[in-house]
Amino acid sequence: MAKSSRDLLDDARSTVPEVSPQQVRAASGSRTLIDVRERSEFDEGYIPGAMHLSKGFIETRIEDSVPKRDTPITLYCAGGVRSLLAARALQELGYTDVQSLAGGYGAWKQAGFDFIVPRVLTAQQQQRYSRHLLIPEIGVEGQAKLLDARVLLIGAGGLGSPAALYLAAAGVGTIGFVDFDTVDRSNLQRQILHTEDRIGMLKTASARIALTALNSDVRVVEHNVVLSGENAREIFDQYDIIVNGCDNFPTRYLANDVAIFAKKPMVDGGIFRFEGQVTTVVPFQSPCYRCRYPSPPPPEEAPSCAEAGVLGVLPGIVGILQATEVIKLITGAGDLLTGRLLHIDALAMKFREFRVPRDPQCPVCGENATITEPIDYEGFCAAPASVATEAVGATA
């Protein structure tokens, strides 16, 4: 004889522990919290930290989201019924520590505990970002974070072009550029933001035209200035993440230092002929640019792209890797290139990873920092290596 709905509930209650909102709150962070309601219900509000897996799909998708069957899991729905049945289904799949929130989301709100009302995507946004929404690591919540994010690109050139295009396509809500240069015909071999009809135009204006044509969700901010010790902090404070695509050492050290001062993560990229490199700096958690390069090399050992040349597609590879790191920083997905330097040899088509330790004596991010505000970067980078190292200490 088929079981009635009451029988199924009684069966679930006999094996699934039911917990109070207070117990769920006390266990916050130690258990995986899953909302099993429909997406429309979730969009009206959810418990902080909860992931969404509706009851109708939880059995087919749980292994992707929670692969380990001994993971402590708490399920909740609107009133505590669907979560009980979903918890019982997980037990049958072999999950050993599953419980249900008694009274569900309604009981949580009645207890006066905090809840989150997520950004609701428009029908057009749901269609545009549909491939993101299918990825568990991004989904609606991650896409909302992208739309709310503010990213600054230093340079609208070789690295800034591919990074900006893919960040705009991904739905990053605010993209800023710091660049004072104009579009030159020689840029078009690699700087794909720009076109022949925009030669002579400010690069930031050209970038705005390209990005707004690609995605009307994106707000583009132009900073048509030379980045300097006087304006860098004010500009950086307006953004969540910095993407460094400049091609000179004074700006590299300036960007690094101010990102550390402002506690802004920075995704750093560099290119030279057939070679590129990418790393991510999280202030005071991972090595910074100065940890890797305490002092700049002589100018003759590090010529610019204009002096040494660069393979046109190489900035595309590096810039897209930078954009990937930015998306991971925003959404919290995956492992960042912190403490790791990814080197690309396009001629041999080899990728190598180097571990980079954090320098406890670093003058900017070390335990006893001696540089706490911008210095004379032109003078610092023009000095011989031994003198430059001394100049760092002299700025204390």
N, C-alpha and C positions, 0 to 999 in steps of 0.2 A: 504494500500500500504506500502511495506517495505521501511524503511528509507535508504537513501544512506549514504555513509561514510561522505560526506559533511554535511548532515543533522545531523548525530550523533555528529560531531564536533561542529556544531553550537549550538546544544542542550547543550553540555557540557560547552561551553564557556558562555552560558547564566546563568549558575548556579555556575560554578567553578571560583574563583578568580585566575588570573594569576599574578605572582609576578616576579620581576627582580632578577638577581643574587645578586645585592647589598642588596635587601630586605631580601633575604634568608640568606646572610652572617650576616646581622645585627640582625637577629632573632635566630642566632645559639645558641643552648642550651635551647631555650624556646619552640621549636617545634620539633616533631618527624620527621626526614628526612628519606624518603624511596626512594630507587632506584628501579624502576620498569623495568629496562632493563633485557635482558637475562644474564645468568651467564657469558657467554663468554665476553660480553661487560663490565660487572662489573669488571671482572678480569683484564681488561686493564686499569682500573683507576676509582676512584669514589670520591665523595665529602666527606671530613672528617666528621665523625659522622653519616654517612648514614648506614642504614640497607638495606639488599637486599631482596626484595620480587618481583619476576618477575610478570609482568602484567597477565600472564596466570594463576597464582596461588594466586594472591593477595586476591581474594574474599573468597577463602577457607582457607587461612592461616592468614588473618589479625587479626582475633579475638584472636589467640594465641599470636601474637606479640604485638598487641595494643588492649587490652580487653575493655578499656573505650572509649565509643563512643563520648565523648566530648573532647578527646585528640586533641590538635592542630597538624595537620599533613600537611607536605609539600611533594609532590611527584615530581620526575623528571625522565626523560628518556633521550634519545639522543638529540631530537630536540623539545620536548614539546607536541607531539601529543599523544603518548601512555599514558603519565602521565595525560593528560586531561581526556581521556576516563576512566582511572583507578580511577581518583578522582570522576568522575560522578558515577561510580559503587559503590564506598564507600559511597557516599551520599545516594544512594538507599538502602544501608545496614544500614543506620541510623547514620553515622558519620557526625557530625554537623559542624566541622571546618577543611575543607580540601581545600588545594590550590595546584596549579601546577606551576612549574618553567618554565617561558616563555623562549623558546629557549633551554631548557634542559641543559645537561652536556656540550654541545658544547658552549653555551652562557657563562656558568660558566668558562670554560677554556679561552675563548676569553677575558673575563674580567680580566684575569691574576691572578685569585684566586688559592690558593693551592689545590692540589688534591693528592690522595694516589694511588699508584700502588701496589696492594697487592701481597703477595707471591702466586705464582701459584703452586698448588699441582701437582705432577706427577700422571700419571695414576695409578701407584702402590699405591701411598699415598691415592688417592681418594678411591681406593678399600679398603685399610687397615683401614682407618679411616671413612668409609662410615656411620657407626652408629653415630659417632660424628657429621658428616656433616648434618645429619637429624635433629639434636637438634637445635632449634632457638637460644638458649643461647650460643651455641658454633659455629656451622657452619664452613665455610671455614676460616673466619677471626679468630675465636677462635682457630682453629686448627693450623693456622699459628703462633699464639702467643705461643702455646704450643711448636711447633717446634723450635721457636726462644728463648725459655726460658732456664734459667740456674739455676739449683736447687742443693744445697749442702745438703747432708745428713751427720749428725754427728753420725757416727757409722754404720757399715754394719752388724749389729746383728739382734736381735729380732724385733725391730721396723723398722730399716732401710731396712730389707729384703722385707717385703710386700709392704712398701711404694715405694721402688725403682722399684720393679717388675711392679706395677700398673702405676707408672709414666712413665716408659719405654714403657709399652704397650700403654699408652695414647699418646705417641709421644713427650714427653718432650725432647728437642734436646740435652741438656747437663746436665748430672748428675754427680756430684762429690761426693766422699766419703772421710771423714777423719776417719781413723782407722789404728792403728799400730799393731793390733793383728793378730794372725793366726787362721785358722779354727781348732777347737777341736771337738772331737766326741760328747762331751756334748752339743755343739751348735746345732746339727742337729735336736733336738727335737722341735725347734722353728725357727731357722734361715734358712729359706727356700731358700735363695740365694745359699747356699752351699750344697755340696754333699760329699759322703764318699770318692770318689776318689780325693777330693781336701783337705782332712785333712792334716794339716801342711802348707798349702799354705797361703800366705797373704790374709786376707779377702777382701781387695780392689781388688786384682787380681782375686780372685774367683768371686767377684761381677761383674767385667768387663766381664768375660767369660759368666756369666748367662745373663746379660743384652744385650750384643751384639748378643748372640744367639737368643734372643727374638725379638729384633728390631734393624736392621742395621742402621736405621735413628739416633740412639742414640749415642752420643759421651760420653764415660765414662772417667772421670779424677780421678786419684788415688793420694791421699795425704797420704802417708804412714808415718805419724808423730803423735806424741802426741799433741793434741790441747793445746796451751799454750798462755799466754799473749803476748809472743813475735811473734807468727805467726798467731794468730787468725784473726787479722784485715786484713792482707795481703790476707789470704785465702777467707774471707767473701766478700771482695771487688770484687772478680771475679764472684760472683753469684747474682741472683735477690732475691732468697728466701732461707731461712735456715730451715731445718727440724731437730729438736733436738730429737735424740733417744738414748742419752747416759744414763748411769745408776749410775752416781756418782755425788755428790753435787758440788764439785769444778768445774767440767766441765759444769754443769747446770748453775751455776752463771756466769761463764766465757762466755758461749755462749749467755746468756741473755744480759749481759752488752755490749759485742762487737756488737751484733746485734743492740742494741740501738744506740751505738756510730756510727755505719755504716749506720743507718737508713734502715736496712733490715728487712722485715717482717719475723717472725719466727713461725713455727707451732710446738708446744711443746707437747710431749707425755710422759706418764709414765705408768709403769706396776708394779704390786706387787701381787704375787700369783694369785688370781682370780679377782683382781681389776685393772682398768685402768682409765686414764684420758687424755683428749685432750683439748687444747685451742690454739687460734691464737693470736699472739702479733703483732700489727702494731705500730711501735715506735711513741711515743708521741700522739697517738690517743686512745690506749687501755691500760689496765693494763699490766704490765710486770711481769716476774717471781718474782722479788723482791717486787712488790706490794702485791703479794699473800703471799710470804714467806720472810719477811725482814731478817730473819736469819735461818740457817739450824737447823733441829732437832738433838738431840744427835745421834751418829751412831747406838746405840743399838735400837733406835726407827725407824730406816729406813735402814734395812739391804738390801744388793744387791740381785739380782736374784740368784747369786751363793750361798748366805747364806740362803735365805728364800724360794727359789724355785718360779716357775711361771708356770701356766697352758700353755701348748705349743701353743694352738690356740689363747690365749689372745693377744699376740703381733700382730697377723694377724688382729684382729678386730681393735685395736688401730692404727696400721700402715696404714690400708686402710682408716680409717677416716682421718688420717694425709694427705694421698695422695689426698683425696677428697678436703680438705681445700686448698692444694697447687693448684689444678686445678682451683678452684674457684678464688683464688688470681690471677692466670695468666689470666684467661678469663674474670674476672669481674662478673661472674654469681653468683646469690644467696646471702645469708647472711652468713657472716663469724662468727666463734666462738670467736669474739672479745668481751671482757668483760663477757664472759661466759665460764664456766668450765664444760665440759661434763664428767660425772663420769659413768663408766661401772662396774656393778657387774655381772660377768659372772656366778657365782654360783646361784644367784637368777634370772639371766637374766633380770636385771633392768637397765634402763638408767635414770640418774637424771641430771638435769642442775642446776648449781649454778651461780648466778650473782656475779661477782667480780668487785668491784669498783676500779677505779684508785686512787692510793695514791698520793695526791698532795705533800706529804713530802718524796716521794720515792727518795733515794739518787742517782738514776741513771736516771729516767725519770721524776722526779718531777720538780716543778717550780724553785727550787733552788738546783739543783743537786750538790752533793759533790763528786761524783765519776765520773770522766771524762776520765779515762783510766784504763786499767786492774790493779787489785790489787793482793796481795798474796792470792789466793783462797784456797790453801791448809791450810794456817794458819787461814784464815777466817772460813773455815768449820770445822776445828779441835777445835776451841775455843768454850766454853760453849755459849749458846744462848745469855745470857746477855752480855758477853764479846764481842761476835761477833757483836752484834748491836753497841757496842761502837767502834769497830774496823772500821766499815763503816764510821763513822764520822771522825775517825782519819786519813782517807786517803785523806782528802780534800786537 
